[in-house]
Amino acid sequence: MGEGISNEQLFEFMTKMYGEMQEMRENMATKDDLASAKGDLLNVKQLIVRLENKMDVNHKALYDGYKLTYEKLITLEEKVDKIENKVEKQDVEIRVIKGAK
């Protein structure tokens, strides 16, 4: 060994270096974990945006379907009202014809 360094000093120095290396390793692992977490967060955000787009498309399709159904219902109600008016008129005509006999 060197003249000025004792085994005890060398052991302390190596212990200190080992501790610092362990800290550096933990810091690097933490940075990797943070980078990984940021990547995961980005993936989650992208998935949310995709889901929102799908939901928007589905919502529009459902609304269009509702609108078409409502319009068809209005058309059918108008036709039923016309038929009801014709039946009432014919009912009155039948009563008049039967009353004339």
Residue frames as qw, qx, qy, qz and C-alpha x, y, z in Angstrom:
[[0.000, 0.888, 0.460, 0.000, 0.00, 0.00, 0.00],
 [0.283, 0.768, -0.070, 0.570, 0.99, 3.65, -0.18],
 [0.429, 0.094, -0.550, 0.710, 3.10, 5.15, 2.51],
 [0.152, -0.144, 0.276, -0.938, 0.55, 7.70, 3.74],
 [0.696, -0.158, -0.221, -0.664, -2.60, 5.54, 3.55],
 [0.273, -0.213, 0.880, -0.324, -3.43, 2.97, 6.20],
 [0.113, -0.215, -0.939, -0.242, -5.72, 0.00, 5.69],
 [0.009, 0.581, 0.671, -0.460, -8.29, 1.63, 7.89],
 [0.147, 0.569, -0.068, -0.806, -8.27, 4.85, 5.82],
 [0.153, 0.149, -0.778, -0.591, -8.45, 2.81, 2.61],
 [0.056, -0.375, -0.924, 0.044, -11.40, 0.84, 4.02],
 [0.083, 0.637, 0.422, -0.639, -13.20, 4.06, 5.01],
 [0.148, 0.452, -0.382, -0.792, -12.52, 5.58, 1.59],
 [0.148, -0.034, -0.897, -0.416, -13.83, 2.47, -0.20],
 [0.004, -0.498, -0.815, 0.296, -16.88, 2.35, 2.08],
 [0.129, 0.618, 0.145, -0.761, -17.60, 5.99, 1.32],
 [0.178, 0.304, -0.620, -0.701, -17.20, 5.40, -2.44],
 [0.075, -0.225, -0.961, -0.142, -19.44, 2.34, -2.25],
 [0.067, 0.595, 0.617, -0.511, -22.11, 4.38, -0.45],
 [0.177, 0.566, -0.141, -0.792, -21.90, 7.17, -3.04],
 [0.143, 0.127, -0.824, -0.534, -22.12, 4.66, -5.87],
 [0.001, -0.407, -0.907, 0.113, -25.22, 3.12, -4.26],
 [0.136, 0.646, 0.326, -0.677, -26.80, 6.58, -4.01],
 [0.175, 0.428, -0.481, -0.745, -25.97, 7.26, -7.66],
 [0.079, -0.090, -0.952, -0.280, -27.48, 3.92, -8.60],
 [0.061, 0.558, 0.748, -0.355, -30.67, 4.68, -6.66],
 [0.155, 0.622, 0.017, -0.767, -30.87, 8.14, -8.25],
 [0.154, 0.249, -0.718, -0.631, -30.47, 6.63, -11.70],
 [0.037, -0.304, -0.951, -0.048, -33.16, 4.06, -10.94],
 [0.102, 0.636, 0.502, -0.577, -35.44, 6.84, -9.72],
 [0.180, 0.519, -0.300, -0.780, -34.79, 8.83, -12.90],
 [0.124, 0.026, -0.893, -0.432, -35.52, 5.73, -14.98],
 [0.021, 0.475, 0.848, -0.236, -38.71, 5.20, -12.99],
 [0.151, 0.641, 0.202, -0.725, -39.72, 8.81, -13.57],
 [0.179, 0.355, -0.588, -0.704, -38.99, 8.54, -17.28],
 [0.088, -0.173, -0.964, -0.183, -40.98, 5.32, -17.41],
 [0.069, 0.575, 0.668, -0.467, -43.83, 6.92, -15.46],
 [0.188, 0.559, -0.107, -0.800, -43.84, 9.91, -17.83],
 [0.175, 0.152, -0.803, -0.550, -43.99, 7.53, -20.79],
 [0.046, -0.363, -0.927, 0.087, -46.83, 5.61, -19.18],
 [0.116, 0.609, 0.398, -0.676, -48.67, 8.85, -18.46],
 [0.202, 0.418, -0.421, -0.779, -48.26, 9.92, -22.07],
 [0.148, -0.071, -0.932, -0.323, -49.65, 6.56, -23.23],
 [0.012, 0.507, 0.782, -0.361, -52.61, 6.92, -20.88],
 [0.167, 0.575, 0.080, -0.797, -53.30, 10.44, -22.16],
 [0.211, 0.243, -0.674, -0.665, -53.22, 9.18, -25.75],
 [0.103, -0.264, -0.957, -0.061, -55.63, 6.36, -24.87],
 [0.082, 0.576, 0.553, -0.596, -57.98, 8.83, -23.21],
 [0.216, 0.481, -0.241, -0.815, -57.94, 11.05, -26.29],
 [0.194, 0.042, -0.866, -0.458, -58.70, 8.05, -28.51],
 [0.051, -0.421, -0.880, 0.212, -61.57, 7.01, -26.24],
 [0.139, 0.582, 0.277, -0.752, -62.96, 10.55, -26.23],
 [0.232, 0.327, -0.523, -0.752, -62.84, 10.61, -30.03],
 [0.175, -0.156, -0.947, -0.218, -64.62, 7.26, -30.22],
 [0.003, 0.517, 0.716, -0.468, -67.22, 8.42, -27.70],
 [0.176, 0.496, -0.035, -0.850, -67.75, 11.61, -29.69],
 [0.262, 0.137, -0.739, -0.606, -68.32, 9.64, -32.90],
 [0.171, -0.304, -0.936, 0.039, -70.65, 7.22, -31.11],
 [0.056, 0.514, 0.486, -0.704, -72.50, 10.10, -29.47],
 [0.256, 0.374, -0.296, -0.841, -73.04, 11.75, -32.84],
 [0.274, -0.027, -0.876, -0.395, -74.26, 8.48, -34.34],
 [0.104, -0.416, -0.845, 0.318, -76.67, 7.94, -31.44],
 [0.138, 0.508, 0.221, -0.821, -77.94, 11.50, -31.73],
 [0.284, 0.233, -0.561, -0.742, -78.47, 11.09, -35.48],
 [0.232, -0.198, -0.944, -0.128, -80.36, 7.85, -34.84],
 [0.013, -0.494, -0.652, 0.575, -82.51, 9.56, -32.22],
 [0.191, 0.435, -0.092, -0.875, -83.19, 12.47, -34.57],
 [0.296, 0.072, -0.756, -0.579, -84.23, 10.14, -37.42],
 [0.178, -0.336, -0.915, 0.136, -86.47, 8.14, -35.08],
 [0.055, 0.511, 0.427, -0.744, -88.10, 11.33, -33.80],
 [0.256, 0.330, -0.351, -0.838, -88.69, 12.62, -37.34],
 [0.283, -0.083, -0.889, -0.349, -90.21, 9.28, -38.37],
 [0.089, -0.422, -0.800, 0.417, -92.46, 9.35, -35.31],
 [0.178, 0.468, 0.126, -0.856, -93.71, 12.82, -36.25],
 [0.305, 0.182, -0.638, -0.684, -94.41, 11.62, -39.81],
 [0.249, -0.226, -0.940, -0.062, -96.33, 8.61, -38.52],
 [0.017, 0.463, 0.600, -0.652, -98.34, 10.76, -36.10],
 [0.271, 0.376, -0.170, -0.870, -99.34, 13.05, -38.97],
 [0.339, 0.030, -0.810, -0.478, -100.44, 10.06, -41.07],
 [0.171, -0.340, -0.890, 0.251, -102.43, 8.60, -38.17],
 [0.128, 0.450, 0.331, -0.819, -104.10, 11.99, -37.61],
 [0.339, 0.249, -0.458, -0.784, -105.12, 12.15, -41.31],
 [0.332, -0.122, -0.912, -0.208, -106.49, 8.60, -41.19],
 [0.073, -0.385, -0.740, 0.547, -108.37, 9.42, -37.97],
 [0.252, 0.384, 0.042, -0.887, -109.96, 12.47, -39.62],
 [0.391, 0.108, -0.689, -0.601, -111.04, 10.36, -42.62],
 [0.257, -0.239, -0.930, 0.108, -112.55, 7.72, -40.33],
 [0.063, 0.413, 0.520, -0.745, -114.46, 10.41, -38.40],
 [0.340, 0.304, -0.257, -0.852, -115.81, 11.87, -41.65],
 [0.406, -0.008, -0.834, -0.373, -116.89, 8.44, -42.88],
 [0.131, -0.288, -0.850, 0.422, -118.48, 7.74, -39.50],
 [0.230, 0.408, 0.245, -0.849, -120.53, 10.92, -39.81],
 [0.404, 0.223, -0.539, -0.704, -121.50, 10.05, -43.40],
 [0.294, -0.127, -0.946, -0.059, -122.62, 6.56, -42.32],
 [0.020, 0.388, 0.678, -0.624, -124.78, 8.05, -39.54],
 [0.324, 0.384, -0.069, -0.862, -126.34, 10.50, -42.02],
 [0.404, 0.116, -0.754, -0.504, -127.05, 7.70, -44.52],
 [0.233, -0.234, -0.928, 0.172, -128.53, 5.45, -41.82],
 [0.094, 0.403, 0.480, -0.774, -130.60, 8.32, -40.44],
 [0.345, 0.264, -0.313, -0.844, -132.06, 9.08, -43.88],
 [0.268, -0.067, -0.915, -0.293, -133.57, 5.62, -44.25]]
